[in-house]
Amino acid sequence: MSSDDRDRWSAFLSTPIDAVAANVMSESWIGRRFGSYEITALVGAGGMGEVYRARDTRLGRDVAIKVLPASFVADRDRLARFEREARMLAALNHPHIATIYGIEEIPNPGPNPESRTPNPVLVLELVDGETLADRVARGPMPWRDALPIAKQICDGLEAAHEKGIIHRDLKPSNIALTKSGAVKLLDFGLAKEVETSGQTVTRSGDAGLLGTAAYMSPEQARGQAVDKRTDIWAFGCVLYEMLTGRRAFAGATVSDHIAAILEREPDWSALPATTPAATTRVLRRCLDKDRARRLHDIADARIDLEDVSEPAAPATRASPLAATLVAGAIVALAAALLLLRSRQSTPAGTSLRVSMELGADTSMPTEVGPNVALSPDGAMLAFVALANDGHTTQLYIRRLDALNAVAMAGTDDARNPFFSPDSRWVAFFDQFHGKLKKVAVSGGAPTTIADAPDGRGGAWLDDRWIVFQPRTGRLDFSRVIADGGSPEPFLTARLGTAGSIRWPQLLRGGKAILYTSGSAGQFEAGTIVAQTIPNGEPQVVLRDAYFGRYLETGHILFMRHGTLFAERFDADRLEATGPAVQIAEGVAGSAGTGSAEFAVSRNGTLMYVPSTSNDDVLSLMDRSGQATVLRAAPGIWTNPMFSPDGDRLALDISDGAQFNLWVYDLLRDTATKLTFDGTNFSRPVWSPDGKLLAFGLRRGGSQNLHWARADGSGEPQRLLDNPKNQDADSWHPSGKFLAYTEYTSQTNADLMIVPIDRDETSGVKAGKPFAFLATPFYESNPMFSPDGRWIAYETDETGDTEIVVRSFPGPGPKVQISSGGGHSPRWSASKHELLFRGEDHRIMAASYRVEGDAFRAEKPQIWSPRALPPNVMRPLQRTVFAVHPDGERVALYVPPAPVRGERDKVVLVFNFVDELKRLVPIASR
């Protein structure tokens, strides 16, 4: 180190490494309140101030409160600069960067009046879990565990760098690891304007230095101007420390750290011998002292790490990962699994069943379709489970040779994951935005493949193409290039029914396809069909069965009444030759959607999820987010709708086999059943006088509109007879029109209006229906405004599904209400508000006014801070909440809190193929 460098650092040598900031208060902040925040505990203290846990009583969440140094109070220019910086950071909405919620001021608790000048504080996202520093303190990390963390760090830095923001103080203690394995970068950008003593130093003009000595880049250590390559250097230091358990540039004092950074290379021999060569190359390029030769973009590091290959698996009968699965199990089970590694240890025809936790502190929801997939090579699980916020879902990857699952960034609202043939990618449906996406199992940002408003399964045709079902109610599949593009027709099922097909699997190298056919909501009586591509005749394989999966052994697995069965299957003739043999009872699935949660890998491992109850509690929630129970008895509820007087609630209730329409009297706590043959989840719609209900009902053909008296007298009567499926949506306040959604293969979903004529003698008669809106886009959920002059509806015309308002009967311009996604529009009967389900699963409300013939809507605001339940989108449910006529409350169903031990485990059956051959032998030819 030069004498100038030593002089620059001499001022810091006498300061303790963990010196507490100068503004640590003499009296505790714990127990103090300001605004809606109540401070409950001290989290930590350091050179940048003190951090406390606090409760946000208004929004019902815990936050972190950072009390900034007193120098901010004294220097208003610096505070103004900091506020500008905080506003810039607030724009960083990224899953791997801890969120800044705001800047507040809190009165100083000290006894001296001069010290009571309000202190600036930051309100931050509270990240529960440990820091990377805590994890590294326990020793070096295996590279397979370190790389997913490293790639998430890269993702966060990449997002910041794209905004022109540099962290400048990246280190393990500023990297949090949530309980689910997700990474959150902390204290992002704060060092840019803060000066302090001790090891945390940086440069701000010529006033001083800012950063942490052990992780400073050479240019930062010399006090020179820095750019994003300083963060890349620090990232290299962090990755080195994860892999070795030691710092790349160690030293007893700050000057020793600086000397090592400027004059020495890391001890490359400390890297484990198993470290992939590509990882070592990334480290060397990140830690090049010449920043002209250093990696110029953190995305390059992420891409290189994504290409790190897994070592070849040993050729043994059982999965080589079996021993790792039982690392925490009892000795006897561990010994049994270890024996599986040997060909001689397990007799042919026997299997071993192991119940394995997901490896994340979360649970899988009971949502549409499979929540978990097993990779073809048998090495990984991809599963959908609740995210940290407890309200949305997220995709996780669990390598079976690791103890923990990793949350995949940017996969909010995922469902129905399925692997690529090479096990390197996972495709999934983004249920909120209506997209088919994919993400690399090694990490990185997901990419959009195609639109899929309501996907029902997909499969890789080969490495290039994906076959998928983009929405319900269709008798054809689409295919799309896996890198993204415009979908094109793939196969049409000429079944002569008005049902739908879903859950495809490709056979014979893509020359045939296996799928499930049935009526929406009633796949218990579904049919498994096989069909050659492109124009073969559909061949019925199995009746009263669903979710068929072919194995190369010559078997087909399928579900029937919640039980997994197997039969022999001739893939050339596309025939099941029986008999059916029971494989496992209590396998999770949905007879309503025809899906099940099981899979078999190429190496012969069966995976399935044990079935659980999915009952809910019917609740009433107000604007503050407080929920009260409407009906204590749990059940499977869907599609609630208040009567005009608010005293009754029409809804669909399942008896476990099918849904039927009921009317629940809130005042008397009684329920009346109106249908007895299944409503297919079609939302009931009240007439303006509360005497009648319109709804969809399937009786032998299509799901058509019917009506019934709300008091239960008389039989349901058909309103329309049409080969197309229909859902009832809204009754005009005059009672003279009924708006509904009609599904077609040509224009997807259209908004239709049918004139209504009523008299007490003949009941209800329908006039000639006409199209209110019929386009190639997906329009649904038409809702009449209280005055009958407007219709709000959903449309995917812009790519995302949004809420739009048009005048009725028209013509007139359209007014877009939502931005960034919107579903389920609902008018308030007592206020000028239009409610809908918006981003983050919260109910949004747009105030509006009518000026002549013009509809004026304000920017939507959060109606209630409480997010809707994560399971709120039940199969084919179209009413996620019902607005009470007073406009202050909504009815919705609330699923019970996940019970540990129910939806946080999977069952793995090793050597399953040997057992299958024993149970269902294939005759030799």
Long-range contacts (C-beta under 8 A, 24 or more apart in sequence): 1-255, 1-258, 1-259, 1-262, 1-263, 5-221, 5-222, 5-258, 5-262, 6-255, 8-209, 8-222, 8-223, 9-254, 9-255, 9-258, 10-255, 11-197, 12-197, 12-198, 12-199, 12-201, 12-254, 13-253, 13-254, 13-255, 15-197, 15-198, 16-198, 17-198, 17-199, 18-46, 18-198, 19-46, 19-47, 19-197, 19-198, 20-45, 20-46, 20-47, 21-45, 21-46, 21-47, 21-48, 21-49, 21-50, 21-69, 21-196, 22-69, 22-70, 22-71, 23-49, 23-67, 23-68, 23-69, 23-70, 23-71, 23-119, 24-50, 25-50, 25-67, 25-108, 25-109, 25-110, 26-110, 27-109, 27-110, 27-111, 28-109, 29-65, 29-67, 29-106, 29-109, 32-106, 32-109, 34-104, 34-105, 34-106, 34-107, 35-104, 37-63, 37-65, 37-104, 37-123, 39-65, 46-200, 47-196, 47-197, 47-198, 47-199, 47-200, 48-187, 48-190, 48-191, 48-194, 48-196, 48-200, 53-126, 54-123, 56-123, 58-865, 59-625, 59-865, 60-625, 60-865, 60-866, 62-126, 63-101, 63-123, 63-124, 63-125, 63-126, 64-122, 64-123, 64-124, 64-125, 64-126, 64-127, 65-106, 65-121, 65-122, 65-123, 65-124, 66-121, 66-122, 66-124, 67-106, 67-119, 67-121, 68-119, 68-120, 68-121, 68-122, 69-194, 69-196, 70-119, 71-195, 72-119, 72-120, 73-117, 73-118, 73-119, 73-120, 78-193, 79-120, 81-193, 82-120, 82-190, 82-193, 82-194, 85-189, 85-190, 85-192, 85-193, 86-122, 88-163, 88-165, 88-189, 89-165, 89-188, 89-189, 91-163, 92-159, 92-160, 92-163, 92-165, 92-188, 94-155, 94-156, 94-159, 94-160, 94-409, 95-155, 95-182, 95-409, 95-410, 95-412, 96-152, 96-153, 96-155, 96-156, 96-159, 96-182, 96-183, 96-184, 96-185, 96-409, 97-156, 97-159, 97-160, 97-184, 97-185, 97-188, 98-124, 98-125, 98-127, 98-176, 98-184, 98-185, 98-186, 98-188, 99-124, 99-125, 100-124, 100-125, 101-125, 125-184, 127-176, 127-178, 127-184, 127-186, 128-178, 128-179, 128-388, 129-176, 129-177, 129-178, 129-179, 130-176, 130-177, 131-172, 131-173, 131-174, 131-175, 131-176, 131-177, 131-186, 132-172, 132-173, 132-175, 132-176, 132-177, 132-238, 132-242, 133-171, 133-172, 133-173, 133-175, 135-172, 135-177, 135-242, 136-172, 136-241, 136-242, 136-245, 139-245, 140-242, 140-243, 140-244, 140-245, 140-272, 141-242, 141-243, 141-245, 142-274, 142-402, 143-243, 143-272, 143-274, 143-275, 143-276, 143-279, 143-308, 144-399, 144-401, 144-402, 145-402, 145-404, 146-239, 146-242, 146-243, 147-279, 147-305, 147-308, 147-442, 147-443, 148-181, 148-397, 148-406, 148-442, 148-443, 149-175, 149-177, 149-181, 149-183, 149-242, 150-235, 150-238, 150-239, 150-242, 150-301, 150-305, 151-302, 151-305, 151-306, 151-442, 151-443, 151-444, 152-182, 152-183, 152-406, 152-409, 152-443, 153-183, 153-185, 153-235, 153-238, 154-235, 154-298, 154-299, 154-301, 154-302, 154-305, 155-302, 155-409, 155-443, 155-444, 155-445, 156-183, 156-184, 156-185, 156-188, 157-185, 157-228, 157-231, 157-232, 157-235, 157-298, 158-297, 158-298, 158-299, 158-302, 160-185, 160-188, 160-189, 161-228, 161-231, 161-297, 161-298, 165-189, 166-192, 166-226, 166-227, 166-228, 166-230, 166-231, 167-191, 167-231, 167-234, 168-192, 168-202, 168-210, 168-211, 168-220, 168-226, 168-230, 168-231, 169-200, 169-202, 169-210, 169-211, 169-212, 169-215, 169-234, 170-215, 170-231, 170-234, 170-235, 170-238, 171-212, 171-214, 171-215, 171-234, 171-237, 171-238, 172-238, 172-241, 172-242, 175-238, 178-388, 178-407, 179-360, 179-361, 179-388, 180-360, 180-361, 180-362, 180-385, 180-387, 180-388, 180-394, 180-396, 180-405, 180-407, 181-359, 181-360, 181-396, 181-404, 181-405, 181-406, 181-407, 182-388, 182-406, 182-407, 182-409, 199-254, 201-254, 213-251, 213-254, 213-257, 213-258, 214-247, 214-248, 214-249, 214-250, 214-251, 214-257, 216-257, 216-258, 216-261, 217-261, 217-291, 218-261, 218-262, 218-289, 218-291, 219-291, 221-258, 221-261, 221-262, 222-262, 228-297, 228-298, 229-291, 229-294, 229-295, 229-296, 231-298, 232-286, 232-294, 232-295, 232-296, 232-297, 232-298, 232-301, 233-286, 233-287, 233-291, 233-294, 235-286, 235-298, 235-301, 236-282, 236-283, 236-285, 236-286, 236-287, 237-287, 239-279, 239-282, 239-283, 239-286, 240-266, 240-271, 240-283, 240-287, 243-271, 243-272, 243-275, 243-279, 244-270, 244-271, 244-272, 246-270, 248-287, 261-289, 262-289, 276-308, 276-309, 278-304, 278-305, 278-307, 278-308, 278-309, 279-305, 279-308, 302-443, 302-444, 303-444, 305-442, 305-443, 306-440, 306-442, 306-443, 306-444, 307-442, 308-442, 310-379, 313-377, 313-379, 316-340, 316-341, 316-342, 316-343, 317-342, 317-343, 317-346, 317-911, 318-346, 318-910, 318-911, 319-378, 319-379, 319-400, 319-603, 319-605, 319-910, 320-401, 321-378, 321-379, 321-399, 321-400, 321-401, 322-354, 322-910, 324-400, 324-401, 324-402, 324-403, 325-354, 325-356, 325-400, 325-908, 326-354, 327-403, 328-403, 337-910, 340-910, 340-911, 346-911, 348-914, 349-914, 349-915, 349-917, 349-918, 350-911, 350-914, 350-915, 351-909, 351-910, 351-911, 351-912, 351-914, 351-915, 352-909, 352-910, 352-911, 353-907, 353-908, 353-909, 353-910, 354-907, 354-908, 354-909, 354-910, 355-905, 355-906, 355-907, 355-908, 356-400, 356-905, 356-906, 356-907, 356-908, 357-904, 357-905, 358-383, 358-385, 358-396, 358-398, 358-405, 358-904, 358-905, 358-906, 359-396, 359-398, 359-402, 359-403, 359-404, 359-405, 360-385, 360-396, 360-398, 360-404, 360-405, 360-407, 362-386, 362-387, 362-396, 362-898, 362-904, 363-898, 363-899, 363-900, 363-902, 363-903, 363-904, 364-609, 364-903, 364-904, 365-393, 365-870, 365-871, 365-895, 365-903, 366-612, 366-614, 366-871, 366-895, 366-903, 367-393, 367-415, 367-431, 367-870, 367-871, 367-873, 367-874, 368-415, 368-416, 368-431, 368-456, 368-590, 368-593, 368-595, 368-873, 368-874, 368-875, 369-415, 369-416, 369-429, 369-455, 369-456, 369-457, 369-503, 369-590, 369-593, 369-595, 370-416, 370-417, 370-418, 370-595, 370-596, 370-597, 370-599, 371-415, 371-417, 371-597, 371-609, 372-417, 372-597, 372-599, 372-607, 372-609, 372-906, 373-417, 373-418, 373-419, 373-426, 373-599, 374-419, 374-599, 374-600, 374-601, 374-605, 374-607, 375-419, 375-423, 375-441, 375-601, 376-419, 376-421, 376-422, 376-423, 376-601, 376-602, 377-423, 377-601, 377-602, 377-603, 378-601, 378-602, 378-603, 378-604, 378-605, 379-423, 380-419, 380-423, 380-441, 381-405, 381-607, 381-906, 382-417, 382-419, 382-426, 382-428, 382-441, 383-417, 383-906, 384-414, 384-415, 384-416, 384-417, 384-428, 385-904, 386-870, 386-898, 387-412, 389-840, 389-867, 390-870, 391-840, 391-841, 391-867, 391-868, 391-869, 391-870, 392-840, 392-841, 392-867, 392-870, 393-870, 395-426, 395-428, 395-439, 397-426, 397-441, 400-908, 406-443, 408-439, 408-443, 408-446, 409-443, 409-444, 409-445, 410-439, 410-445, 410-446, 411-437, 411-439, 411-446, 415-455, 416-455, 416-456, 416-457, 416-458, 416-595, 418-457, 418-458, 418-459, 418-460, 419-460, 420-460, 420-463, 420-482, 421-460, 421-462, 421-463, 422-463, 425-482, 427-458, 427-460, 427-466, 427-468, 427-482, 429-455, 429-458, 431-455, 431-873, 432-821, 432-823, 432-839, 432-841, 433-800, 433-801, 433-821, 434-778, 434-796, 434-800, 434-801, 436-466, 436-468, 436-470, 436-480, 438-482, 447-483, 447-484, 448-484, 449-480, 449-481, 449-482, 449-483, 449-484, 449-485, 450-478, 450-480, 450-484, 450-485, 450-486, 450-487, 451-487, 451-796, 451-799, 453-748, 453-778, 453-796, 453-801, 456-500, 456-502, 456-503, 456-593, 457-502, 457-503, 457-504, 457-595, 458-504, 459-504, 459-505, 459-506, 460-506, 461-506, 461-510, 462-510, 467-491, 467-504, 467-506, 467-513, 468-504, 469-500, 469-501, 469-502, 469-503, 469-504, 471-748, 471-778, 472-500, 472-502, 472-520, 472-876, 473-500, 473-520, 473-725, 473-743, 474-500, 474-501, 474-745, 475-499, 475-500, 475-501, 475-745, 476-501, 476-745, 477-501, 477-504, 477-513, 477-515, 490-533, 490-534, 491-531, 491-533, 491-534, 493-517, 493-529, 493-531, 493-538, 494-537, 494-538, 495-529, 495-538, 498-701, 498-702, 498-703, 498-723, 498-724, 498-725, 501-529, 502-593, 502-594, 502-595, 503-546, 503-547, 503-594, 503-595, 505-548, 505-549, 505-550, 507-550, 507-571, 507-574, 508-571, 508-572, 512-536, 512-571, 512-574, 514-541, 514-548, 514-549, 514-550, 514-556, 515-548, 516-546, 516-547, 516-548, 516-594, 518-546, 518-594, 519-680, 519-698, 519-703, 520-680, 520-681, 520-703, 520-725, 520-876, 521-592, 521-593, 521-658, 521-659, 521-678, 521-680, 521-681, 521-875, 521-876, 522-591, 522-592, 522-658, 522-678, 522-680, 522-698, 523-590, 523-591, 523-592, 523-593, 523-594, 524-561, 524-591, 524-592, 524-657, 524-658, 526-594, 528-556, 528-558, 530-574, 531-574, 532-574, 539-574, 539-575, 541-569, 541-574, 541-575, 541-576, 542-567, 542-576, 546-589, 546-591, 546-594, 546-595, 546-596, 547-589, 547-594, 547-595, 547-596, 549-598, 549-599, 549-600, 551-600, 551-913, 551-916, 552-602, 553-913, 553-916, 553-917, 553-922, 554-922, 555-916, 555-920, 555-922, 557-583, 557-598, 557-600, 559-587, 559-589, 559-591, 559-596, 561-591, 562-586, 562-587, 562-589, 562-591, 562-611, 563-587, 564-596, 564-598, 564-608, 566-916, 566-919, 566-920, 567-920, 568-920, 568-922, 581-919, 581-920, 583-916, 583-919, 584-608, 584-907, 584-909, 586-610, 586-611, 587-611, 588-612, 590-875, 591-657, 592-654, 592-659, 592-681, 592-875, 592-876, 593-875, 593-876, 600-912, 600-913, 604-910, 604-911, 604-912, 604-913, 604-914, 605-908, 605-909, 605-910, 605-912, 606-908, 606-909, 606-912, 607-906, 607-907, 607-908, 607-909, 608-906, 608-907, 608-909, 609-903, 609-905, 609-906, 609-907, 610-902, 610-905, 610-907, 612-899, 612-902, 612-903, 614-871, 614-895, 615-896, 616-871, 616-893, 616-894, 616-895, 616-896, 617-893, 617-894, 617-895, 617-896, 618-649, 618-651, 618-664, 618-891, 618-893, 618-894, 619-891, 619-892, 619-893, 619-894, 620-884, 620-889, 620-890, 620-891, 621-864, 621-866, 621-881, 621-889, 621-890, 621-891, 621-892, 622-864, 622-888, 622-889, 623-863, 623-864, 623-888, 624-864, 624-865, 625-864, 625-865, 625-866, 627-866, 627-894, 630-664, 630-666, 630-891, 631-664, 631-669, 634-896, 637-893, 638-681, 638-874, 638-877, 638-879, 638-893, 639-681, 639-682, 639-683, 639-684, 639-877, 639-878, 639-879, 640-879, 640-881, 640-882, 640-891, 640-892, 640-893, 641-683, 641-684, 641-685, 641-686, 641-879, 641-882, 642-686, 642-882, 642-883, 642-884, 642-885, 642-891, 643-686, 643-690, 643-710, 644-686, 644-688, 644-689, 644-690, 644-829, 644-885, 645-690, 645-885, 646-884, 646-885, 646-886, 648-690, 648-710, 649-882, 649-891, 650-684, 650-686, 650-693, 650-710, 651-684, 652-679, 652-681, 652-682, 652-683, 652-684, 661-693, 661-695, 661-708, 663-693, 663-710, 663-711, 663-712, 672-711, 672-712, 673-712, 674-708, 674-710, 674-712, 674-716, 675-708, 675-716, 680-876, 681-874, 681-875, 681-876, 681-877, 681-878, 682-727, 682-728, 682-878, 683-727, 683-728, 683-729, 683-878, 683-879, 684-728, 685-728, 685-729, 685-730, 685-731, 685-738, 686-710, 686-731, 687-731, 687-735, 688-731, 688-732, 688-733, 688-734, 688-735, 689-735, 692-758, 692-764, 694-719, 694-728, 694-731, 694-738, 694-740, 695-728, 696-725, 696-726, 696-727, 696-728, 702-726, 703-727, 705-738, 705-740, 705-754, 705-766, 707-763, 707-764, 717-763, 717-764, 719-754, 719-764, 719-766, 720-754, 720-766, 720-769, 726-752, 727-780, 727-878, 729-780, 729-781, 729-782, 729-783, 730-782, 730-783, 730-784, 730-791, 731-756, 731-784, 732-784, 732-788, 732-808, 733-784, 733-786, 733-787, 733-788, 734-788, 737-784, 738-766, 739-772, 739-782, 739-783, 739-784, 739-791, 740-782, 741-779, 741-780, 741-781, 741-782, 747-774, 747-775, 747-776, 748-776, 748-777, 748-778, 748-779, 749-778, 749-779, 749-780, 750-774, 750-775, 750-779, 751-779, 751-780, 751-782, 751-791, 751-793, 753-809, 772-808, 772-809, 772-810, 773-806, 780-878, 781-823, 781-824, 781-825, 781-878, 783-825, 783-826, 783-827, 784-808, 784-827, 785-827, 786-827, 786-828, 786-829, 787-850, 789-850, 790-855, 792-817, 792-825, 792-827, 792-834, 792-836, 793-825, 794-822, 794-823, 794-824, 794-825, 803-834, 803-836, 805-834, 805-848, 805-855, 805-857, 807-853, 807-855, 812-853, 815-855, 815-857, 817-846, 817-857, 817-860, 818-844, 818-846, 818-860, 819-860, 822-860, 823-880, 824-878, 824-879, 824-880, 824-881, 826-881, 826-882, 826-883, 827-883, 828-883, 828-887, 829-883, 829-885, 829-886, 829-887, 830-885, 830-886, 830-887, 831-887, 833-863, 833-887, 835-863, 835-881, 835-883, 835-890, 836-860, 837-868, 837-872, 837-880, 837-881, 838-862, 840-867, 841-867, 841-868, 841-870, 841-872, 842-866, 842-867, 842-868, 843-868, 843-881, 843-890, 864-890, 868-892, 869-893, 869-894, 869-895, 870-895, 871-895
